Amino acid sequence: PDEGPIEVAELARAINKMADTLQQSLEKERDGLQKLQQTVQEYAGLAARVAAGDLTARVSEADDGNMRELGSGLNRMAGSLSQLVREIRGAVKSVASASAEILAATSQQVSATAEEATAVRQTAATVAEVRQTAEAAARRTRTVAEMAQRMAATAEDGRKSVEESILGSDAARQRMEALAERILTFSEQAEA
């Protein structure tokens, strides 16, 4: 490259420097794509673990802003699901307790029918308590159903986020491959 007119030598050096810069950029992009693919695989693994019932699963958050935000969102989603499951378990215990209370109240009502008129008044009071307990159980049951719907919506949002990330990484990979082909073609033309 140093032989010939000075302009040609300078042009050759500039082209070689540009090719080196492009090569470095390409390697950096490949590294970035590989990190992105690893991050997406880790996030998909979290989704699989959560779907399998492991609500303690979490991911390390990526350095990239969007992926870090997605990782943080997935971790929050897993935490919310875990909290929701705890709430549902608590609600189930409450329903079981309310059912036991209803059973106890019903037993009291049956035995009270054999007693005198005073016992009938006590039974009426017990029936009112049973009604209140049943209404409370119905409210708790509605709350459990609403929580289950929220959990399903949260899981669907997480699934969509993972799918969007996968589609984005595929598009980035295709752009990188096209860029690499152009750079190699340019480099071959420059050497020729």
C-alpha positions in Angstrom: 0.0 0.0 0.0 3.0 2.4 0.5 4.1 2.2 -3.2 2.7 4.5 -5.9 1.5 8.0 -5.6 0.9 9.4 -2.1 -2.8 9.9 -2.7 -3.3 6.2 -3.6 -1.3 5.1 -0.5 -3.3 7.4 1.7 -6.5 6.1 0.2 -5.4 2.5 0.8 -4.6 3.3 4.4 -7.9 5.0 4.9 -9.8 2.1 3.4 -7.8 -0.4 5.5 -8.6 1.6 8.6 -12.2 1.8 7.7 -12.3 -2.0 7.1 -10.7 -2.6 10.6 -13.2 -0.3 12.2 -16.1 -2.1 10.5 -14.7 -5.4 11.5 -14.5 -4.3 15.1 -18.0 -3.0 14.9 -19.2 -6.3 13.5 -17.5 -8.2 16.3 -19.1 -5.9 18.9 -22.5 -6.4 17.3 -22.0 -10.2 17.3 -21.1 -10.1 21.0 -24.2 -8.0 21.7 -26.4 -10.4 19.8 -24.9 -13.3 21.7 -25.6 -11.5 25.0 -29.1 -10.8 23.8 -29.7 -14.4 22.9 -28.4 -15.6 26.3 -30.6 -13.1 28.1 -33.7 -14.1 26.1 -32.9 -17.8 26.9 -32.6 -17.0 30.5 -35.9 -15.1 30.5 -37.6 -17.9 28.6 -36.2 -20.3 31.3 -37.8 -18.1 34.0 -41.1 -18.3 32.1 -40.9 -22.1 32.0 -40.0 -22.4 35.7 -42.9 -20.1 36.7 -45.2 -22.0 34.4 -44.1 -25.2 36.1 -45.0 -23.7 39.5 -41.6 -22.4 40.7 -42.7 -18.9 41.8 -39.3 -18.3 43.5 -37.5 -18.2 40.2 -35.9 -14.9 39.2 -33.6 -13.7 36.5 -30.5 -11.4 36.7 -31.3 -8.1 35.0 -29.4 -7.4 31.8 -27.2 -4.3 31.2 -29.2 -3.1 28.3 -32.1 -0.7 29.1 -34.9 -2.5 27.4 -33.8 -6.0 28.4 -33.1 -4.7 32.0 -36.6 -3.3 32.1 -38.0 -6.6 30.7 -36.0 -8.6 33.3 -37.2 -6.4 36.1 -40.8 -6.7 34.9 -40.5 -10.5 34.7 -39.1 -10.6 38.3 -41.9 -8.3 39.5 -44.4 -10.6 37.6 -43.0 -13.7 39.4 -43.1 -11.9 42.7 -46.7 -10.8 42.1 -47.7 -14.3 41.1 -46.1 -15.6 44.3 -47.9 -13.0 46.3 -51.2 -13.8 44.5 -50.7 -17.5 45.3 -50.2 -16.7 48.9 -53.4 -14.6 48.9 -55.3 -17.4 47.2 -54.1 -19.9 49.7 -55.2 -17.6 52.5 -58.5 -17.1 50.8 -58.9 -20.9 50.5 -58.2 -21.3 54.2 -60.8 -18.6 54.9 -63.3 -20.4 52.7 -62.5 -23.7 54.6 -62.9 -21.9 57.9 -66.2 -20.3 56.8 -67.4 -23.7 55.6 -66.6 -25.2 59.1 -68.4 -22.3 60.7 -71.4 -22.9 58.4 -71.4 -26.6 59.4 -71.1 -25.7 63.1 -74.0 -23.2 62.8 -76.1 -25.7 60.9 -75.5 -28.3 63.6 -76.5 -25.8 66.2 -79.6 -25.1 64.2 -80.6 -28.8 64.0 -80.2 -29.4 67.8 -82.0 -26.1 68.6 -85.2 -27.3 66.9 -85.8 -29.8 69.7 -85.7 -27.1 72.4 -88.4 -24.8 73.6 -89.4 -21.4 72.2 -86.4 -19.6 73.7 -84.2 -22.0 71.7 -86.1 -21.1 68.6 -85.2 -17.4 69.1 -81.5 -18.5 69.5 -81.7 -20.5 66.3 -83.0 -17.5 64.4 -80.0 -15.5 65.6 -77.7 -18.4 64.5 -79.4 -18.4 61.1 -78.6 -14.7 60.7 -75.0 -15.4 61.6 -74.9 -18.2 59.1 -76.3 -15.9 56.4 -73.6 -13.4 57.2 -70.9 -16.1 57.1 -72.2 -17.4 53.8 -72.2 -13.9 52.3 -68.6 -13.4 53.5 -67.7 -16.7 52.0 -69.3 -15.6 48.7 -67.4 -12.4 48.8 -64.1 -14.2 49.4 -64.9 -16.6 46.6 -65.5 -13.7 44.2 -62.2 -12.2 45.4 -60.4 -15.5 44.7 -61.9 -15.6 41.2 -60.8 -12.1 40.5 -57.3 -12.8 41.7 -57.2 -15.9 39.4 -58.2 -13.8 36.5 -55.5 -11.2 37.3 -53.0 -14.0 37.5 -54.0 -15.3 34.1 -53.8 -11.9 32.6 -50.3 -11.3 34.1 -49.1 -14.6 32.8 -50.4 -13.8 29.3 -48.6 -10.4 29.4 -45.4 -12.1 30.4 -45.7 -14.7 27.6 -46.3 -11.9 25.1 -43.3 -10.0 26.3 -41.1 -13.0 25.9 -42.4 -13.7 22.4 -41.8 -10.0 21.4 -38.2 -10.2 22.7 -37.6 -13.4 20.7 -39.0 -11.7 17.5 -36.8 -8.7 18.2 -33.7 -10.7 18.6 -34.4 -12.6 15.3 -34.8 -9.3 13.5 -31.5 -8.0 15.0 -29.7 -11.2 13.9 -31.0 -10.8 10.4 -29.8 -7.2 10.2 -26.4 -8.2 11.6 -26.0 -10.9 9.0 -26.9 -8.5 6.2 -24.5 -5.9 7.5 -21.7 -8.5 7.8 -22.3 -9.6 4.2 -22.1 -5.9 3.0 -18.9 -5.4 5.0 -17.3 -8.5 3.6 -18.3 -7.5 0.1 -16.9 -4.0 0.6 -13.7 -5.4 2.1 -13.2 -7.8 -0.9 -13.8 -4.9 -3.3 -11.3 -2.8 -1.4 -8.6 -5.5 -1.6 -9.2 -6.1 -5.3 
